[in-house]
Amino acid sequence: MLFTTCILAIGLATDSSFAFAPSSQNFQRTTALSSAATSESSTNEEDRRSFVTKSATTTAGVALSTLAGTTSAPLPAEAATKSKQWKQVKVPFDDTVYDIDFDTPTHGYVVGARGSFAETNDGGATWEPRSFSNLDAEEEVTYRFQVVSFQDKEGWVLGKPTLLLHTKDGGNSWERIPLSPKLPGEPTGILAKGPNQAEMITSSGAVYTTENAGRNWKAQVQETIDATLNRVSSSGVSGASFFTGSIVNEQRDSQGSYLAVSSRGNFFLTWQPGQDFWIPHNRGTPRRIQNMGFVRGDIKNGVWMTLNGGKLLTSEPGVDLNSEEFPFVEANIKTGGYGITDVAWRSDDEVWAVGGSNTMYVSKDNGKNFIFDKSANDIPGNLYNVKFFPEFGSDMGWALGSNGLLLKFVGA
């Protein structure tokens, strides 16, 4: 199945205002693909959010025992003697926190499961719940808000089941963007790129851009991943000829290149702007891939890969993206078997990894050796995501997890 290179017309509802009523702060800037009812909280709104939070069953928290390969692996022995560089910040819900984004050093949003949405005006020290005024409480909790992305006052929120919301005024009002049922796959990521502009990726590897606030979308890739793999199934890429389903863990670097992992975890793919199709690559290991990403946010610096059983590998910079094989080097990290779910660079040399049972690790030598950090050692749950915002300072870092877990980086 080929992507159309023409513009995909997606009609925009005329009555699409999502009066979301934030507090009086303006949105300004942020970059992530990857993440308000007014601060006048009426009694009805408080009752509504309270009812939703208390009455729905907490389903957040994906079991990571399959990632770890064990449910009883011990924590690293050095846990009690290592650093504690993160502190927990309370959010007004107990559901999984999926994404976070800021438009200024003080103003931002977090999104999560069961319609969870919160805003901060003090750099994340405190968070206030927000709701879409035209979604009733029973409807709102059916959505899992997975991505929030802002640039200046322009923002996008992506939910599942598929729900795409857009604001031009920093969240004072929102509109729902209809998407064509013929869209290949389900939207999995959205990135704000400027006035009326955004980039979206789907579970079939379709990359689309819009320049008119989502009224039309233009395909950037010529083939779906299924079509590509059918065409190259005889190329020798391990696992490619057995591909069915979708891709997971799509990651975008700062220059627009993408990484994606086969839903089976048996190989991965890359795509760069200007290429007509994705290129599949051998994983080079019998272990299943759990997640992948970019070294210091740029594919030119190399990529990292986590495997089941708590393994972490990084490639050298300047790898040939047309090659089937990527040479990886395994990091020295004692995870006790717990799976690693995400990795992020705070600086050129400092790297953080998070994973199952709220484990955290830090490297000061560009990912070669890691030590345990006990910041979340006494908190039940799992960490899924770690993000840094260098545009707002080297200490602007956040870790997100199950059970409403949000950690802020505070340093040594």
Secondary structure by P-SEA (a helix, b strand, c coil): cccccccbbbbbbcccccccccccbbbbccccccccccccccaaaaaaaaaaaacccccccccccccccccccccccccccccccbbbbbccccccccccccccccccccccccbbbbbbcccccbbbbbbcccccccccccccccccccccccbbbbbccbbbbbbcccccbbbbbbbbcccccccccccccccccbbbbcccbbbbbbcccccbbbbcccccaaaaaaaaccccccccccccccccccccccccccccccccccbbbbbcccccbbbbbbcccccccccccccccccccbbbbbcccbbbbbbcccccccccbbbbbbcccccccccccccccccccbbbbbbccbbbbbbcccccbbbbbcccccccbbbccccccccccccbbbbbbccbbbbbbbcc
